[in-house]
């Protein structure tokens, strides 16, 4: 009698929300991730989650996978490992390492990784970026430092009145999802509060433009406002030039991409691990003005982005102009079982539209 043999293998299609096996038959463990395309190979970097409700902190590091077709992924191991618990390192086991993104610097030949970093035991109060670099796309990456953003620099267009005005943020309790009552963002003047220390960095992504300029896009000012910051030419620090966009809109989960010369952002609102309605925006220049569009998700489940939150947008291999939404369906009770929601993006003029599909191919 033949033995029943069951092994999980990836198929030539995307099945959003289902287990997505890698080449070893293991569900892909790369959450809040992003892709890098180098020499015809895609590298997927994401948070390696572990089992249970404690699995959202960094117990292992940043996981890397590779693929030529986006359907089948090879496990390339841990590209950046956490430091041992008790070592005092900024990236020690038990810290929070989220939304890693890797870009390649053509001038230096280095692979540069940025991520949202929260030091161990301080909740989400550090609000820093972590920076690591390596010589190979699969790593190992070496941690360089953690930093707030653009210390000692004002954002583009910040008014003299605010630069010289009062700061009313002291003693206020910030929930991360809304402003404390009875005070406006201008009155709080969080940019000025954080001027010397550097601006807060939470949910984030990176974007490299056609001219090789790279940008760091992150939730700042207690999550109330997104910042877009130009990186230095080696991509290892902020240049000091940055802009504030959507002040007071509490945007998270930014994914920036360029289509037909225009810049697009997919984002979410700010509700912790619980999903919410997606958001989208378009601009002719990366510095803005950014015009907020509609919730890109359409159909049943659109008000929760089909129970997902944006993390990245990639153009399909060999299909110029066909963009793919990458989102996370978080599972805070068992973090390792978070699912990947990849769906096609179509456009109604400049409005990105994402509809549900059980199974699809690009
Ligand atoms: C939502 C963010 O998008 C995630 O990256 C993570 O920071 C959770 N909030 C934590 O609640």
Boltz pocket constraint, residues with backbone or C-beta under 6 A from the ligand:
constraints:
  - pocket:
      binder: B
      contacts: [[A, 32], [A, 98], [A, 99], [A, 203], [A, 252], [A, 253], [A, 271], [A, 272], [A, 273], [A, 309]]
      max_distance: 6.0
